[in-house]
C-alpha cells in the first residue's frame, strides 16, 4: 500500500511543481512546456532517480494526451475565423508536412550520414508543428497577431499531426516489412485515413451535440463525463475503421465548439483543464524517459538539424505550400515559418521506433528530443519579439462582455427585457434560442426569485431577462421576445 501512496504523492508533487513553476516561466519568458519537461528530466534517472524506461507506456500516454489536446483545440476553433484561411491551412497541413519530411530526410541522409529510410523517418517524425505547443504558447503568453495569422497557425498545428503520423508509420512499415510497402498502397492508405477520419469526426460532433441537448441527464457532472468518454470513443472508432483518429477528434471538437449545447461553457473550461493536465503528464513522462547524458551525445548533429529545420526546411515548405495564397504577405510567411514549433508530438512519435525495436531507435529518440527542446526554447520564447520585429503584432485582445460587468453592481451593466405571456420564447430552453455568441442571458428574475440560467433552463411567461450584449444583439433579442407564439 505504501508504494501506491508514494506513487500518488509523487505524481501530485510533480504536477503541483509544474503549476507553481509555470508562474515563474511566464515572467522569465520561457515556454511553460519547457518547464514541465525540465521537471521531468530533473526527477528522472539522472536526477532524483525516478526510474521510468517504458517506451510503450509513454507512447500510450502520449497518444491519449494528444487526442484530448486536439479535441480541446478544436473546441476553441471558431469556423468563422478559420474559414478565410481553410485552404492555406490544409495546404500547410498536408503538402507542407510532406515537403518538410522529404527535405529533412535528404539532409539526414547526405549530411548526417543516416540511411535513406532512417533519414526519412526522422524527417517524418519532426515534420509537423505541435498542436499542444502552438496552442499553449500563443494562448498562455497572450500572443496577438494581425489578421488571420493566429487562426491559420492553430488550424495548421491542429490538423497536420495526422499527416506526420501517417508518414512515420508508413516508413516504419517500409523498414520492417519492405514487401508490404508500395507507393500505390501508400496513397490509398492516406486517402482512406483522411476521408474516414473526417467523416467519423464530423458525424461524432453532430451526434455529440444531439446527445448533449436531448439526453436530459440527472446530474450536470455526467455531461463532462460523457464528453471525456466521447474523445476516446471517437479516436478508437476512427482507428478501427482505418481512419486517422487524431483528425477525427480535432474535427469533432471543431463541430462541437461551433454548435450550441447545454453546459457548453463548463465543458469547454473542463477540457481546457484536461488539456493542461495532459500536457503536464506527457512532458513529465517524456522527461522521465530521457537520459540527458545521451542527448548531450547528439548535440552537434542536433544543432545542425535544428538549424536546418528552422532556417531552411520549414521556410521552404511554407513558401511552397502558400505559393497560391497571394493575400499572405512575405513578412507573414516569415512569421508562419518561425512559429513551426515542435513539442511533445514529435517526441511521442519518436517512441514508435523504440517500441518497434529498429536499428538506431535510441539515437533517433534522443535526436528528436533535442530538436523539440531547441524549438520550444528558441522559437517558442521569441515569438512575441519576432512578431513585433516583423510588424505583425496585433492589438491587445478586448475583454468579452461578461468580463466587463461591474463587480459592485452587475445589473447596472445589463438590459432587462420582460417576456410577455404570448411570446414565442415561452417554454423554450435557452440552448434552443440560437443566440449569438456575444449575447448573454446573465440573470432571470422569476416571481421575485433570481434564476441563474443554464442551457436547459426554460423561459417562462413574465420572466425578466437581464441581457448583456452590444446593440445589434440587443435588438435581435428584443425582436425574438416580441415574436408571438403560433396559436395551437
BAGU-79752 format. One record per residue (C-alpha): residue number from 1; residue in three letters; chain; x, y, z. Coordinates in Angstrom, 2 decimals. Layout:
NODE  NUM  ala  A  X  Y  Z
...
//
This chain:
NODE  1  unk  A  0.00  0.00  0.00
NODE  2  unk  A  2.88  2.30  0.79
NODE  3  unk  A  4.07  2.10  -2.81
NODE  4  unk  A  0.65  3.20  -4.09
NODE  5  unk  A  0.60  6.12  -1.68
NODE  6  unk  A  4.14  7.03  -2.65
NODE  7  unk  A  3.20  6.97  -6.33
NODE  8  unk  A  0.17  9.20  -5.68
NODE  9  unk  A  2.23  11.61  -3.59
NODE  10  unk  A  5.00  11.78  -6.19
NODE  11  unk  A  2.56  12.38  -9.06
NODE  12  unk  A  0.74  15.11  -7.14
NODE  13  unk  A  4.00  16.75  -6.11
NODE  14  unk  A  5.33  16.83  -9.67
NODE  15  unk  A  2.07  18.22  -11.07
NODE  16  unk  A  1.89  20.93  -8.39
NODE  17  unk  A  5.52  21.78  -9.04
NODE  18  unk  A  4.65  22.21  -12.73
NODE  19  unk  A  1.76  24.52  -11.82
NODE  20  unk  A  3.86  26.69  -9.49
NODE  21  unk  A  6.80  26.75  -11.88
NODE  22  unk  A  4.56  27.91  -14.74
NODE  23  unk  A  4.12  31.22  -12.90
NODE  24  unk  A  7.85  31.85  -12.95
NODE  25  unk  A  8.16  30.69  -16.55
NODE  26  unk  A  5.87  33.47  -17.76
NODE  27  unk  A  7.95  36.14  -16.06
NODE  28  unk  A  11.19  34.69  -17.42
NODE  29  unk  A  9.79  34.38  -20.95
NODE  30  unk  A  10.31  30.60  -21.03
NODE  31  unk  A  7.51  28.48  -22.53
NODE  32  unk  A  5.65  26.62  -19.80
NODE  33  unk  A  6.08  23.30  -21.61
NODE  34  unk  A  9.87  23.59  -21.27
NODE  35  unk  A  9.41  23.92  -17.52
NODE  36  unk  A  7.28  20.75  -17.43
NODE  37  unk  A  9.92  18.95  -19.44
NODE  38  unk  A  12.71  20.19  -17.19
NODE  39  unk  A  10.92  18.99  -14.06
NODE  40  unk  A  10.53  15.54  -15.64
NODE  41  unk  A  14.24  15.42  -16.51
NODE  42  unk  A  15.19  16.63  -13.03
NODE  43  unk  A  13.10  13.91  -11.41
NODE  44  unk  A  14.32  11.20  -13.79
NODE  45  unk  A  17.01  8.55  -13.66
NODE  46  unk  A  19.90  11.02  -13.88
NODE  47  unk  A  18.27  13.48  -11.49
NODE  48  unk  A  16.40  12.44  -8.36
NODE  49  unk  A  16.45  8.86  -9.57
NODE  50  unk  A  12.86  8.03  -10.58
NODE  51  unk  A  13.25  5.06  -12.90
NODE  52  unk  A  10.96  5.07  -15.93
NODE  53  unk  A  12.05  3.30  -19.10
NODE  54  unk  A  8.75  2.01  -20.50
NODE  55  unk  A  8.57  3.45  -24.02
NODE  56  unk  A  5.25  1.73  -24.72
NODE  57  unk  A  3.62  3.35  -21.64
NODE  58  unk  A  4.97  6.75  -22.67
NODE  59  unk  A  3.68  6.23  -26.21
NODE  60  unk  A  0.21  5.22  -24.96
NODE  61  unk  A  0.05  8.21  -22.62
NODE  62  unk  A  1.20  10.48  -25.45
NODE  63  unk  A  -1.50  9.24  -27.84
NODE  64  unk  A  -4.26  9.69  -25.25
NODE  65  unk  A  -2.89  13.11  -24.29
NODE  66  unk  A  -2.70  14.28  -27.89
NODE  67  unk  A  -6.31  13.19  -28.50
NODE  68  unk  A  -7.54  15.37  -25.63
NODE  69  unk  A  -5.25  18.28  -26.58
NODE  70  unk  A  -6.51  18.24  -30.18
NODE  71  unk  A  -10.13  17.96  -29.04
NODE  72  unk  A  -9.72  20.96  -26.74
NODE  73  unk  A  -8.03  22.90  -29.54
NODE  74  unk  A  -10.94  22.03  -31.83
NODE  75  unk  A  -13.46  23.27  -29.25
NODE  76  unk  A  -11.70  26.65  -29.21
NODE  77  unk  A  -11.51  26.93  -33.02
NODE  78  unk  A  -14.11  29.29  -34.49
NODE  79  unk  A  -15.15  28.32  -38.03
NODE  80  unk  A  -15.80  31.97  -38.88
NODE  81  unk  A  -12.14  32.69  -38.03
NODE  82  unk  A  -10.59  29.79  -39.96
NODE  83  unk  A  -12.93  29.82  -42.96
NODE  84  unk  A  -10.95  32.50  -44.85
NODE  85  unk  A  -7.70  30.55  -44.37
NODE  86  unk  A  -9.06  26.99  -44.68
NODE  87  unk  A  -7.29  26.35  -47.99
NODE  88  unk  A  -3.97  27.70  -46.73
NODE  89  unk  A  -4.21  25.67  -43.52
NODE  90  unk  A  -5.00  22.47  -45.41
NODE  91  unk  A  -2.04  23.04  -47.74
NODE  92  unk  A  0.38  23.54  -44.84
NODE  93  unk  A  -1.06  20.50  -43.02
NODE  94  unk  A  -0.54  18.16  -45.99
NODE  95  unk  A  1.82  19.46  -48.67
NODE  96  unk  A  3.85  21.44  -46.15
NODE  97  unk  A  4.39  18.40  -43.93
NODE  98  unk  A  5.36  16.23  -46.91
NODE  99  unk  A  7.87  18.79  -48.22
NODE  100  unk  A  9.41  19.24  -44.77
NODE  101  unk  A  9.73  15.48  -44.35
NODE  102  unk  A  11.44  14.97  -47.70
NODE  103  unk  A  13.87  17.89  -47.30
NODE  104  unk  A  14.85  16.78  -43.80
NODE  105  unk  A  15.16  13.17  -44.91
NODE  106  unk  A  17.63  14.06  -47.63
NODE  107  unk  A  19.60  16.28  -45.24
NODE  108  unk  A  19.77  13.48  -42.66
NODE  109  unk  A  20.99  11.04  -45.31
NODE  110  unk  A  23.55  13.14  -47.16
NODE  111  unk  A  24.82  15.37  -44.33
NODE  112  unk  A  24.32  13.46  -41.08
NODE  113  unk  A  25.05  10.02  -42.53
NODE  114  unk  A  21.82  8.15  -41.75
NODE  115  unk  A  20.49  5.58  -44.18
NODE  116  unk  A  17.85  7.00  -46.52
NODE  117  unk  A  14.94  5.35  -44.71
NODE  118  unk  A  16.28  6.33  -41.28
NODE  119  unk  A  16.71  9.90  -42.52
NODE  120  unk  A  13.17  9.95  -43.92
NODE  121  unk  A  11.86  8.50  -40.65
NODE  122  unk  A  13.45  11.29  -38.61
NODE  123  unk  A  12.19  13.84  -41.11
NODE  124  unk  A  8.64  12.48  -40.86
NODE  125  unk  A  8.69  12.45  -37.06
NODE  126  unk  A  9.61  16.15  -36.83
NODE  127  unk  A  7.76  17.30  -39.96
NODE  128  unk  A  4.61  18.63  -38.29
NODE  129  unk  A  4.15  21.54  -35.94
NODE  130  unk  A  2.96  20.56  -32.49
NODE  131  unk  A  -0.66  21.42  -31.66
NODE  132  unk  A  -0.13  21.47  -27.91
NODE  133  unk  A  2.94  23.70  -28.19
NODE  134  unk  A  1.33  26.17  -30.60
NODE  135  unk  A  -1.96  26.39  -28.69
NODE  136  unk  A  -0.14  26.76  -25.37
NODE  137  unk  A  2.46  29.31  -26.45
NODE  138  unk  A  0.04  31.51  -28.42
NODE  139  unk  A  -2.69  31.45  -25.79
NODE  140  unk  A  -0.88  31.23  -22.46
NODE  141  unk  A  1.53  34.04  -23.36
NODE  142  unk  A  -1.24  36.22  -24.76
NODE  143  unk  A  0.37  36.50  -28.22
NODE  144  unk  A  -1.80  38.62  -30.51
NODE  145  unk  A  -1.11  38.60  -34.23
NODE  146  unk  A  -2.54  40.70  -37.03
NODE  147  unk  A  -5.10  39.42  -39.49
NODE  148  unk  A  -5.71  35.70  -39.80
NODE  149  unk  A  -2.25  34.59  -38.68
NODE  150  unk  A  -3.27  33.16  -35.32
NODE  151  unk  A  -6.20  31.04  -36.59
NODE  152  unk  A  -4.04  29.87  -39.50
NODE  153  unk  A  -1.25  28.71  -37.20
NODE  154  unk  A  -3.68  26.98  -34.86
NODE  155  unk  A  -5.55  25.32  -37.74
NODE  156  unk  A  -2.29  24.08  -39.23
NODE  157  unk  A  -0.98  22.67  -35.95
NODE  158  unk  A  -4.32  21.09  -35.11
NODE  159  unk  A  -4.66  19.31  -38.44
NODE  160  unk  A  -1.11  18.42  -39.55
NODE  161  unk  A  -0.31  15.73  -36.98
NODE  162  unk  A  -2.31  13.07  -38.89
NODE  163  unk  A  -0.07  13.52  -41.95
NODE  164  unk  A  3.10  13.24  -39.85
NODE  165  unk  A  1.81  10.15  -38.03
NODE  166  unk  A  0.87  8.57  -41.35
NODE  167  unk  A  4.31  9.25  -42.87
NODE  168  unk  A  6.07  7.94  -39.74
NODE  169  unk  A  4.10  4.69  -39.58
NODE  170  unk  A  4.39  4.15  -43.33
NODE  171  unk  A  8.18  4.49  -43.31
NODE  172  unk  A  8.39  2.20  -40.27
NODE  173  unk  A  6.43  -0.37  -42.30
NODE  174  unk  A  8.89  0.00  -45.18
NODE  175  unk  A  11.79  -0.59  -42.80
NODE  176  unk  A  10.27  -3.61  -41.04
NODE  177  unk  A  8.26  -5.20  -43.87
NODE  178  unk  A  9.51  -3.93  -47.26
NODE  179  unk  A  7.38  -6.47  -49.11
NODE  180  unk  A  4.18  -4.86  -47.73
NODE  181  unk  A  5.10  -1.34  -48.85
NODE  182  unk  A  4.26  0.26  -52.18
NODE  183  unk  A  3.58  3.78  -53.43
NODE  184  unk  A  0.10  2.74  -54.55
NODE  185  unk  A  -0.79  1.37  -51.12
NODE  186  unk  A  0.77  4.45  -49.52
NODE  187  unk  A  -1.55  6.80  -51.45
NODE  188  unk  A  -4.64  4.65  -50.88
NODE  189  unk  A  -4.00  4.48  -47.14
NODE  190  unk  A  -3.52  8.24  -46.95
NODE  191  unk  A  -6.81  8.94  -48.76
NODE  192  unk  A  -8.71  6.42  -46.62
NODE  193  unk  A  -7.31  7.84  -43.38
NODE  194  unk  A  -8.26  11.41  -44.28
NODE  195  unk  A  -11.76  10.56  -45.55
NODE  196  unk  A  -12.67  8.15  -42.75
NODE  197  unk  A  -11.19  10.38  -40.06
NODE  198  unk  A  -13.07  13.39  -41.41
NODE  199  unk  A  -16.41  11.56  -41.69
NODE  200  unk  A  -16.13  10.00  -38.22
NODE  201  unk  A  -15.13  13.32  -36.66
NODE  202  unk  A  -17.93  15.30  -38.30
NODE  203  unk  A  -20.55  12.65  -37.57
NODE  204  unk  A  -19.43  12.31  -33.95
NODE  205  unk  A  -19.52  16.08  -33.48
NODE  206  unk  A  -23.09  16.29  -34.78
NODE  207  unk  A  -24.24  13.29  -32.75
NODE  208  unk  A  -22.45  14.62  -29.66
NODE  209  unk  A  -24.36  17.90  -29.93
NODE  210  unk  A  -27.63  15.97  -30.22
NODE  211  unk  A  -26.83  13.78  -27.21
NODE  212  unk  A  -25.90  16.75  -25.01
NODE  213  unk  A  -29.18  18.51  -25.78
NODE  214  unk  A  -31.57  15.56  -25.75
NODE  215  unk  A  -30.37  13.15  -23.05
NODE  216  unk  A  -31.57  15.23  -20.05
NODE  217  unk  A  -29.11  13.68  -17.60
NODE  218  unk  A  -29.93  13.99  -13.90
NODE  219  unk  A  -26.57  15.46  -12.84
NODE  220  unk  A  -24.58  18.18  -14.59
NODE  221  unk  A  -21.29  16.41  -13.88
NODE  222  unk  A  -22.35  13.49  -16.07
NODE  223  unk  A  -22.18  15.73  -19.15
NODE  224  unk  A  -18.47  16.26  -18.57
NODE  225  unk  A  -18.01  12.51  -18.10
NODE  226  unk  A  -19.79  11.95  -21.40
NODE  227  unk  A  -17.54  14.45  -23.18
NODE  228  unk  A  -14.41  12.76  -21.82
NODE  229  unk  A  -15.63  9.36  -22.97
NODE  230  unk  A  -16.59  10.81  -26.35
NODE  231  unk  A  -12.97  11.74  -27.13
NODE  232  unk  A  -11.70  8.21  -26.53
NODE  233  unk  A  -14.63  6.72  -28.44
NODE  234  unk  A  -14.06  8.94  -31.48
NODE  235  unk  A  -10.35  8.19  -31.64
NODE  236  unk  A  -10.72  4.42  -31.22
NODE  237  unk  A  -13.62  4.20  -33.68
NODE  238  unk  A  -11.75  6.13  -36.37
NODE  239  unk  A  -8.65  3.97  -35.89
NODE  240  unk  A  -10.71  0.76  -36.00
NODE  241  unk  A  -12.20  1.89  -39.33
NODE  242  unk  A  -8.68  2.56  -40.73
NODE  243  unk  A  -9.14  6.30  -40.42
NODE  244  unk  A  -6.98  8.82  -38.62
NODE  245  unk  A  -8.08  9.17  -35.01
NODE  246  unk  A  -6.26  12.46  -34.42
NODE  247  unk  A  -8.00  14.11  -37.36
NODE  248  unk  A  -11.33  12.71  -36.16
NODE  249  unk  A  -11.09  14.12  -32.62
NODE  250  unk  A  -9.96  17.52  -33.89
NODE  251  unk  A  -12.85  17.80  -36.37
NODE  252  unk  A  -15.32  16.58  -33.73
NODE  253  unk  A  -14.03  19.29  -31.39
NODE  254  unk  A  -14.46  21.94  -34.10
NODE  255  unk  A  -18.04  20.80  -34.83
NODE  256  unk  A  -18.99  20.78  -31.14
NODE  257  unk  A  -17.24  24.07  -30.43
NODE  258  unk  A  -19.27  25.76  -33.16
NODE  259  unk  A  -22.58  24.25  -32.05
NODE  260  unk  A  -24.93  25.20  -29.25
NODE  261  unk  A  -25.46  22.69  -26.44
NODE  262  unk  A  -26.20  22.77  -22.74
NODE  263  unk  A  -23.37  23.30  -20.25
NODE  264  unk  A  -21.11  24.24  -23.16
NODE  265  unk  A  -19.07  26.79  -21.22
NODE  266  unk  A  -18.38  24.47  -18.28
NODE  267  unk  A  -17.49  21.59  -20.61
NODE  268  unk  A  -15.08  23.76  -22.60
NODE  269  unk  A  -13.44  25.01  -19.39
NODE  270  unk  A  -13.14  21.44  -18.16
NODE  271  unk  A  -11.45  20.33  -21.39
NODE  272  unk  A  -9.07  23.28  -21.18
NODE  273  unk  A  -8.03  21.97  -17.76
NODE  274  unk  A  -7.76  18.41  -19.09
NODE  275  unk  A  -5.58  19.67  -21.93
NODE  276  unk  A  -3.19  21.25  -19.43
NODE  277  unk  A  -3.20  18.08  -17.35
NODE  278  unk  A  -2.32  16.01  -20.42
NODE  279  unk  A  0.41  18.46  -21.41
NODE  280  unk  A  1.87  18.20  -17.94
NODE  281  unk  A  1.70  14.41  -17.75
NODE  282  unk  A  3.14  13.74  -21.20
NODE  283  unk  A  6.06  16.15  -20.76
NODE  284  unk  A  6.77  14.76  -17.32
NODE  285  unk  A  6.70  11.20  -18.68
NODE  286  unk  A  8.94  12.07  -21.63
NODE  287  unk  A  11.34  13.87  -19.30
NODE  288  unk  A  11.49  10.81  -17.05
NODE  289  unk  A  12.11  8.58  -20.08
NODE  290  unk  A  15.09  10.65  -21.16
NODE  291  unk  A  18.74  10.17  -20.25
NODE  292  unk  A  20.24  13.69  -20.54
NODE  293  unk  A  23.76  12.32  -20.99
NODE  294  unk  A  22.65  10.56  -24.17
NODE  295  unk  A  21.08  13.75  -25.52
NODE  296  unk  A  24.38  15.56  -24.99
NODE  297  unk  A  25.99  12.99  -27.28
NODE  298  unk  A  23.82  14.16  -30.20
NODE  299  unk  A  24.37  17.88  -29.61
NODE  300  unk  A  26.48  18.54  -32.71
NODE  301  unk  A  24.19  16.75  -35.16
NODE  302  unk  A  21.15  18.10  -33.28
NODE  303  unk  A  22.27  21.70  -33.69
NODE  304  unk  A  22.83  21.17  -37.42
NODE  305  unk  A  19.44  19.52  -37.90
NODE  306  unk  A  17.59  22.08  -35.75
NODE  307  unk  A  19.16  25.00  -37.62
NODE  308  unk  A  18.39  23.38  -40.99
NODE  309  unk  A  14.78  22.79  -39.92
NODE  310  unk  A  14.24  26.33  -38.63
NODE  311  unk  A  16.00  28.26  -41.39
NODE  312  unk  A  15.65  26.06  -44.48
NODE  313  unk  A  13.18  23.16  -44.37
NODE  314  unk  A  10.31  24.92  -42.59
NODE  315  unk  A  10.53  28.18  -44.60
NODE  316  unk  A  10.79  26.28  -47.92
NODE  317  unk  A  7.71  24.18  -47.07
NODE  318  unk  A  5.76  27.29  -46.00
NODE  319  unk  A  6.62  29.32  -49.11
NODE  320  unk  A  5.82  26.41  -51.43
NODE  321  unk  A  2.69  25.42  -49.51
NODE  322  unk  A  1.41  29.02  -49.58
NODE  323  unk  A  2.57  29.88  -53.10
NODE  324  unk  A  -1.07  30.23  -54.20
NODE  325  unk  A  -2.01  32.46  -51.22
NODE  326  unk  A  -1.42  35.91  -52.71
NODE  327  unk  A  -3.14  37.61  -49.77
NODE  328  unk  A  -0.49  36.33  -47.33
NODE  329  unk  A  2.46  38.71  -47.41
NODE  330  unk  A  6.16  37.85  -47.39
NODE  331  unk  A  6.53  39.01  -43.76
NODE  332  unk  A  3.56  36.88  -42.73
NODE  333  unk  A  5.11  33.83  -44.37
NODE  334  unk  A  8.32  34.51  -42.47
NODE  335  unk  A  6.42  34.58  -39.18
NODE  336  unk  A  4.49  31.41  -40.07
NODE  337  unk  A  7.84  29.77  -40.78
NODE  338  unk  A  9.16  30.80  -37.37
NODE  339  unk  A  6.10  29.55  -35.46
NODE  340  unk  A  6.83  26.00  -36.61
NODE  341  unk  A  7.03  24.78  -33.03
NODE  342  unk  A  7.96  21.20  -32.25
NODE  343  unk  A  6.90  19.79  -28.89
NODE  344  unk  A  5.57  16.61  -27.35
NODE  345  unk  A  4.11  15.14  -30.55
NODE  346  unk  A  7.45  14.51  -32.31
NODE  347  unk  A  8.89  13.03  -29.11
NODE  348  unk  A  5.85  10.77  -28.70
NODE  349  unk  A  6.24  9.67  -32.31
NODE  350  unk  A  9.92  9.05  -31.65
NODE  351  unk  A  8.81  6.30  -29.25
NODE  352  unk  A  7.38  4.39  -32.24
NODE  353  unk  A  10.87  3.27  -33.38
NODE  354  unk  A  11.72  2.44  -29.75
NODE  355  unk  A  8.67  0.21  -29.40
NODE  356  unk  A  9.34  -1.33  -32.84
NODE  357  unk  A  12.95  -2.02  -31.84
NODE  358  unk  A  14.53  -0.82  -35.09
NODE  359  unk  A  18.22  -0.05  -35.54
NODE  360  unk  A  19.34  3.32  -34.13
NODE  361  unk  A  15.99  3.80  -32.29
NODE  362  unk  A  17.69  5.28  -29.21
NODE  363  unk  A  19.71  7.68  -31.33
NODE  364  unk  A  16.59  8.79  -33.21
NODE  365  unk  A  14.68  9.37  -29.94
NODE  366  unk  A  17.45  11.48  -28.43
NODE  367  unk  A  17.91  13.49  -31.61
NODE  368  unk  A  14.19  14.22  -31.91
NODE  369  unk  A  14.10  15.20  -28.24
NODE  370  unk  A  16.93  17.66  -28.81
NODE  371  unk  A  15.08  19.19  -31.79
NODE  372  unk  A  11.83  19.58  -29.83
NODE  373  unk  A  13.57  21.17  -26.86
NODE  374  unk  A  15.55  23.55  -29.09
NODE  375  unk  A  12.39  24.58  -30.93
NODE  376  unk  A  10.45  25.26  -27.74
NODE  377  unk  A  13.26  27.24  -26.12
NODE  378  unk  A  14.42  29.37  -29.05
NODE  379  unk  A  11.33  29.66  -31.23
NODE  380  unk  A  8.70  29.48  -28.51
NODE  381  unk  A  10.26  32.14  -26.33
NODE  382  unk  A  11.00  34.51  -29.23
NODE  383  unk  A  7.58  34.58  -30.93
NODE  384  unk  A  6.47  37.90  -29.31
NODE  385  unk  A  9.79  39.52  -30.27
NODE  386  unk  A  9.74  38.22  -33.85
NODE  387  unk  A  6.11  39.29  -34.36
NODE  388  unk  A  7.00  42.82  -33.19
NODE  389  unk  A  10.13  42.86  -35.34
NODE  390  unk  A  8.07  41.98  -38.42
NODE  391  unk  A  5.36  44.49  -37.53
NODE  392  unk  A  2.74  41.75  -37.18
NODE  393  unk  A  1.87  42.08  -33.50
NODE  394  unk  A  -1.86  42.58  -33.10
NODE  395  unk  A  -3.76  44.83  -30.72
NODE  396  unk  A  -4.44  43.52  -27.21
NODE  397  unk  A  -7.49  41.29  -27.06
NODE  398  unk  A  -10.64  43.04  -25.96
NODE  399  unk  A  -12.44  41.70  -22.94
NODE  400  unk  A  -15.57  39.68  -23.61
NODE  401  unk  A  -18.88  41.24  -22.46
NODE  402  unk  A  -19.14  39.03  -19.37
NODE  403  unk  A  -15.66  40.20  -18.25
NODE  404  unk  A  -16.76  43.84  -18.35
NODE  405  unk  A  -19.51  43.51  -15.76
NODE  406  unk  A  -19.04  45.77  -12.76
NODE  407  unk  A  -18.28  43.85  -9.59
NODE  408  unk  A  -20.11  46.43  -7.50
NODE  409  unk  A  -23.50  46.28  -9.17
NODE  410  unk  A  -23.51  43.91  -12.17
NODE  411  unk  A  -27.12  44.53  -13.18
NODE  412  unk  A  -26.30  48.17  -13.92
NODE  413  unk  A  -24.42  46.86  -16.98
NODE  414  unk  A  -27.35  44.82  -18.28
NODE  415  unk  A  -30.61  45.49  -20.09
NODE  416  unk  A  -33.77  43.99  -18.54
NODE  417  unk  A  -36.31  42.61  -21.01
NODE  418  unk  A  -39.74  41.32  -19.98
NODE  419  unk  A  -41.06  38.19  -21.72
NODE  420  unk  A  -44.82  38.57  -22.35
NODE  421  unk  A  -47.08  35.56  -21.99
NODE  422  unk  A  -47.73  35.42  -25.76
NODE  423  unk  A  -44.00  35.43  -26.70
NODE  424  unk  A  -42.70  32.59  -28.83
NODE  425  unk  A  -39.82  32.21  -26.36
NODE  426  unk  A  -42.09  30.88  -23.61
NODE  427  unk  A  -41.45  27.19  -22.99
NODE  428  unk  A  -38.17  27.13  -24.92
NODE  429  unk  A  -34.83  26.19  -23.35
NODE  430  unk  A  -32.04  28.76  -23.51
NODE  431  unk  A  -29.96  26.38  -25.63
NODE  432  unk  A  -32.72  26.34  -28.29
NODE  433  unk  A  -32.83  30.13  -28.71
NODE  434  unk  A  -29.85  30.18  -31.13
NODE  435  unk  A  -28.41  33.31  -29.53
NODE  436  unk  A  -25.25  34.94  -30.93
NODE  437  unk  A  -22.02  34.30  -29.01
NODE  438  unk  A  -21.70  37.94  -27.91
NODE  439  unk  A  -25.11  37.90  -26.20
NODE  440  unk  A  -25.56  36.54  -22.69
NODE  441  unk  A  -28.67  35.99  -20.60
NODE  442  unk  A  -26.94  36.56  -17.28
NODE  443  unk  A  -29.84  36.52  -14.80
NODE  444  unk  A  -33.57  35.75  -14.89
NODE  445  unk  A  -35.97  37.28  -12.39
NODE  446  unk  A  -38.97  35.00  -11.93
NODE  447  unk  A  -41.77  35.57  -9.40
NODE  448  unk  A  -39.50  37.54  -7.11
NODE  449  unk  A  -36.68  34.99  -7.26
NODE  450  unk  A  -33.36  35.04  -9.09
NODE  451  unk  A  -32.56  32.23  -11.54
NODE  452  unk  A  -29.08  31.71  -12.95
NODE  453  unk  A  -29.80  30.38  -16.46
NODE  454  unk  A  -28.21  27.29  -17.92
NODE  455  unk  A  -28.65  25.81  -21.35
NODE  456  unk  A  -31.53  23.62  -20.16
NODE  457  unk  A  -33.36  26.48  -18.36
NODE  458  unk  A  -36.81  27.09  -19.86
NODE  459  unk  A  -38.17  30.60  -20.40
NODE  460  unk  A  -41.45  31.29  -18.57
NODE  461  unk  A  -44.10  33.90  -19.17
NODE  462  unk  A  -43.39  37.21  -17.39
NODE  463  unk  A  -39.71  36.33  -16.85
NODE  464  unk  A  -37.43  39.37  -16.72
NODE  465  unk  A  -34.24  38.57  -18.64
NODE  466  unk  A  -31.11  40.57  -17.86
NODE  467  unk  A  -29.21  40.76  -21.15
NODE  468  unk  A  -25.56  41.58  -21.68
NODE  469  unk  A  -24.90  42.45  -25.33
NODE  470  unk  A  -23.96  45.14  -27.80
NODE  471  unk  A  -26.76  47.00  -29.58
NODE  472  unk  A  -27.16  44.63  -32.60
NODE  473  unk  A  -27.52  41.61  -30.32
NODE  474  unk  A  -29.86  43.51  -28.02
NODE  475  unk  A  -32.13  44.44  -30.93
NODE  476  unk  A  -32.14  40.82  -32.08
NODE  477  unk  A  -33.19  39.66  -28.61
NODE  478  unk  A  -35.96  42.25  -28.48
NODE  479  unk  A  -37.33  41.05  -31.81
NODE  480  unk  A  -37.24  37.42  -30.62
NODE  481  unk  A  -39.16  38.32  -27.47
NODE  482  unk  A  -41.81  40.22  -29.44
NODE  483  unk  A  -42.46  37.30  -31.79
NODE  484  unk  A  -45.88  35.87  -30.96
NODE  485  unk  A  -46.17  32.13  -30.48
NODE  486  unk  A  -48.43  30.49  -33.11
NODE  487  unk  A  -51.90  29.64  -31.90
NODE  488  unk  A  -52.47  25.97  -31.03
//
